[in-house]
């Protein structure tokens, strides 16, 4: 079975809700499992739990028994997301445009052409879907 991963903010912003909605559609269309990921930044000091994330998502979208909720901690959001995508062996990653621009800055430090989609595809061998605001 294929796996879709969608990183989101907590509390869910309007943009996170749109990104999550797209990920739910993609997972449903493909018959894929969905992992909803939130990254707690060590430096923020406000850890969110899986229960917090699950309650926020289910209050917005209803009960989703086929969804896996993951909360990871890290210093750099993008690196933590990459680690989770690799660990999940994701087939599809759904990210918002805000996340895409942050990744572009990170990638531009590593390579000259900060094309997020090709970078992720090359590094992780997955499809990347970007959701506009």
N, C-alpha and C positions, 0 to 999 in steps of 0.2 A: 504494500500500500504506500502511496506517496505521502509526503509530509509538506505542509505549508507552515512557514514561520512568519509571525507578524510582531515586530517590536512596537510597544505602545507606551505612552506616558501615563503616569498616575498622579493625580486623578485624571481620568480620561478627558482630554481636550476635545473640542469639536473636530479638529483635524484627526486626532487619534480614532475617534468614532467613525469617521469616513474611511480611514485606512483599515480599520477593523472590519467594517461592513464589507469592503471589497475583499478582504481576506476570507471572510465567511462565505461570500459568493463563490470565490475561486475554489475553496476547499469542498464546498457542496457540489459544484459542477464537476470536479475531478474525482469526487468520492474519496478525498484525501483526509488525513488526520490534520488537525490544526493545533499548533503550539502558539499561545499568546505569551509574549515575553515582555517583562519589565525589568529594567536595570536600576538597581539601587546604587547610587554613587556614594562611595565611602565618605567623600568629603562633605556630603550634604547632611549626614547624620540623622536622616529621617527614614529609617527602613520601612518598606512596605512588605507585607506578607502575601503569600499565595492566596490566603483567604480574603484579604483586602482586594486584591486584583480580581479574583473570581466574583466577589459580590458586586464590584463596580461594573464588570462586564455583563453579568447576568441581570443586573437591575436595568441595564440599557437594552440588552438583546434577548433576554429570557434565558431559560435553562439550556445549557449546551453540553450534554453529557459526553459528546465525542471530542471535546476540546481539552487540551492539556494546558495548565497554567504554570508558568515558570517565572520565578524571580531570582535573578542573579545579582551579585554585587561586584563592583569594579570601580576603577578610577577613570577609565575612558569608556564611554558608552559604546562607541563603534567597535572597539576591540572585543568587548564583552559580547556584543551581538554576534560578531564574526565567530567567536569561539562557540557560541550556542548553535549557530547555524551549522557549523562543521560537526559538532557533537550530535545534532539531530539528523545529520545527513539529509538536509532539506532539499526538496526538489524545486520549491518555489519560495521566494521571499517577497513579502509585500511591505514596502516602506513608503512613508509619506515624503513629500517634497522637502520638508524641513530636515528630516533625517538625511535625505539625499545630499543636501547642501553641506551638512556637517561632514559626511563621509567624503565629499569632494575635497574639502579642505585637508582632511587627514591624508587622503590618497595623494594629493598634490605634493605633500611633503616627501612621499616615497617615490613617486614617478612623475614624469612630465605632463602626461595627459590624464587629468583626473576624471575619467569616464567611469562613474560608479558601477553601472551595469556590467560593462565588460570586465572591470576589475573583479567584481564579485563572481561573475560567471567563470572567469579564468581561475580564480582562487578556490572556488567552491563548487563549480560545475552545477549551477542552478539557474533557474529563470528568476529574473528580478522584475517585479511590477511596481511602478511608482505611481502613487495616488496624489493628484493635485489637490491643492487647498480647496 
